[in-house]
Amino acid sequence: MPQIPGSLWERPDMLAALRARDIGQTFRLLRQYAGLSQTTIGSLTGTSQGKISEIMNGRQQVTMFEVIERIADGLEMPDIARMALGLAPRTPVQVPIPRRDDSQGFAPLTTPPSLDPVQGPREGEVMRDPKRDDRPTMSASIPNIQLRAWRNERQLTRAEMAEWINQTPVGRSERLSVDEERIREWEIGDVAWPSLPFRLALTQATGRPPEQLGFSPDRRTHTGLIEGQILPPDALRAEAELYGTMELAQQLQASDLGNGTLEALAEAVDLLCRAYPVVPAATLRDRTRKRLTQITRLLSGRVTLDQHRELLVITGWLAALLGCVHYDLGEREEAETARRAAYEMGRQVGHGELMGWAYEMSAWFALVEGRYEDVVKSARMGQAAAGTSSAMVQLTLQEARGLARIGDRREADRALTRGADALALLPIPEHPDHHFVFDHAKWMFYAATAYTWLEDNDRAEEHARETIQMHTRPDGTSNAPMRVADAHLDLGIVHARRGDLDAAVSQGMAAFDIDRRSLTDLVHRAGDLDRLLLQRYRREALAQEFHERYVTARFALGTRRPELLD
């Protein structure tokens, strides 16, 4: 094989071409700097000379992953080039196996003192307070999901990624000593912008600049990501007060629109959407249905074309919210009717995000009902309509969960990464409690479930525990109880697989004890744990205890009597 200088793959122009997956430019650089002819490149990559010519001249693009992987293998790209293309490294990270200490377990890895490694915070790097209380409490930091997604896709542990960074040229020259804890701090968002040596080493290890790994010099470490100005429990009351203003009530009764009425209506709908995480589903259903009926009357009133369009959008969001709470309560037919209405409103006005959420609801219904191929299909159809929006992110994550249910690890990881990258394009949400807004913490929640279904127990546990921590207030209450309930069930399944029945049932019961619940989701996820417990621990009293609680929940769902769980 012709020799390709190793330094060629580290050239900035080559790395830029690889990150852009511009195979034509990659071939041109190989010809320019390594003297490879089209025939030689074709021979190495298993491609005809004619096709190589078309690629190099820009008449044909290489987009299929399998072809890109074949090209990388044929050219024997080193790992820095492979990772710039988004491929897994060819050489596994070699992490030293720690010695076993019979009295204290595994002894920690140590670095010879003579190396004087860079361990502590460097200038320009914000680190967490080492004296902080590590009990589960809600974090105000923005999780770095792009870095986490990059690591997950390559199936690296935090320790393995740390060692990979330490072994880069910058890592060795600067004597960096990145460890598992530093990776964790980066991923949970405690460090918004690492200092220069770490940024350079990260780029060498991943083939991505720091900005494409979720870091930003402008990001604040504490932004109020989790809590908005109005807490969700107050949102329903605020909506009632806004709706009850004399001007708005009079306008609605007169079936006419005055100045500011549409803005007030949109704000009222936003408050209802923000109430979704914590307000009981039946209460929210009744309020939303009442508002939908009242606002629908305006569509036949004296309105301009622009006002009619805005009313359709407002009505569409209400219909989407109503569909969600109907489904939470097990009211399947009503949920589908509302979903179709939301889609139709979006279609009439060309509102891609609203249409995208209607597709997302279809994917969600299919996921709960075990139609996993339909999950992927609906999610991908929705992505074609949603544009750059929260709906696009959630659709991508629903696709990942559908793929996880099917057992397609590689594509599920890729979908999770695409979702992280799509979320990075959106501004930090002002109100992350809004049901139709996707926030960084929600990515963690979706990833926990995906890895539970993929039976990656360590990764599932990592994401589930951090989901609970991010959503638990100092007083023990939660701002996202349904996410926390799912995370408890993820942990229950992980414990059951590991043989810890007590912990498995404890986590499962914790999910049932949460007040605000999607009964449909709860029964669906608890069923996973119940089947596993009966399969492995059928004769154990604890397994039977959980089974009885699950059967009660299933009966409550089937009879539409959620109060049976109270």
Buried (B, 14 or more C-beta within 10 A) or exposed (E): EEEBEEEBBBEEBBBBBBBEBBBBBBBBBBBEBBEBEBEBBBBBBEBEBEBBBBBBEEEBEBEEBEBBBBBBBBBEBBBBBBBBBBBBBBEEBEBEEEEEEEEEEEEEBEEEEEEEBBBEBBEEBBBBEEEEEEEBBBBBBBBBBBBBBBBBBBBBBBBBBBBBBBBBEBBEEBBBBBBBEBBBBBBBBBBBBBBBBBBBBBBBBBBBBBEBBBBBEEBBBEBEBBBBEBEBBBBBEBBEEBBEEEEBEEBBEEEEBEEEBBEBBBEBBBBBBBBBBBBBBBEBBEBBBEBBEBBBEBEEBEBEEEBBBBBBBBBBBBBBBBBBBBBBBBBBEBBBBBBBBBBBBBBBBEBBBBBBBBBBBBBBBBBBEEBBEBBBBBBBBBBEBBEEBBBBBBBBBBBBBBBBBBEBBEBBBBBBBBBBBBBBEBEEBEBBBBBBBBBBBBBBBBBBBBBBBBBBBEBBBBBBBBBBBBBBEEEEBBBBBBBBBBBBBBBBBBBBBEEBBEBBBBBBBBBBEBEBBBBBBBBBBBBBBBBBBBEBBEEBEBBBBBBEBBEEBBEBBEEEEBEEBE
